[in-house]
Amino acid sequence: MTEDIAPTKRQTRSLHPLPVGGLKRRSGVVITNEKPWPRAAIWGLQVAIFLAAVAGWEAGAQNGLIDPFFWSSPSRIATAFVIVFNEGTVLYDTWFTFSATVAGFVLGSLLGAVVGLSLWWSINAAAVVRPYIVVFNAVPKIALGPLIILIFGIGIASKIALAIAFTSVITALAAYAGVLAVDDDLVKLTLSLGGRRRDVFFKVVLPSCLPWIASSLHINIGMALAGAIAGEFISSQYGLGKIIMYAGATYDMALIWVGIIILALLATGLYAIVSWGEHKLMKGQVAKTI
């Protein structure tokens, strides 16, 4: 048998697959010597699994194996889709949720990044503020929902505020973690070459923290959507959350699934946009995930 050889430090840091004792290292994960499937085969298998699940769901509902009252069925969901789109209100509800999510995501991410990066300027300020950030992160944000609704009303402002509450603390913690990971040697080198603290911040700290901040964006887009939906669950005239709550109150399971499916499509699209933006932002840099 071939004896496994421990990877060297240089191999561990490499982003490219390296043969290590009969194994391959890919993006930090040790895997066996298997050839990657063609992309078309992977997509085909994904579609086949989805179609099989839908067909099994429909067959189970038709044959009484699944209670359609509680679980509905693909055919009933398709009918509900046609009805809600013919009514026309679902498009505005989707736009309402999308707008609140994007606004909360952008503002929350910016606010969190500013707070986290600002802690670099003073270790004393960081020591004072850090416990408040930790406590706010530990508090379930949904508990703030009624208070925010009372302050900002049932319009889109309260949904944006909740989305900011869900996202800002995540970016703040990520940015502060990046601050703590800044290379001290680079800071000393910059200062020894005549740089000021401002130069150190913009030329060393900020570029070093960008991968940490970027890694939080994937989490933030889902949290922003969760915040917007939470606000719509509590009280709202529009939004996909309002549709789901109305459907639940009237026991319209097909309509609930319509709302869930639209939310899934919306979340997928937003995640793809954030991934594209992160790729552009981090082009040429190695991202650190937390």
Helices and strands as residue ranges (DSSP letters): H 9-13, E 18-20, E 23-26, E 29-31, H 39-62, H 68-71, H 74-87, H 89-118, G 119-121, H 123-138, G 141-144, H 145-152, H 156-180, H 184-192, H 197-200, I 201-205, H 206-234, H 240-249, H 253-281
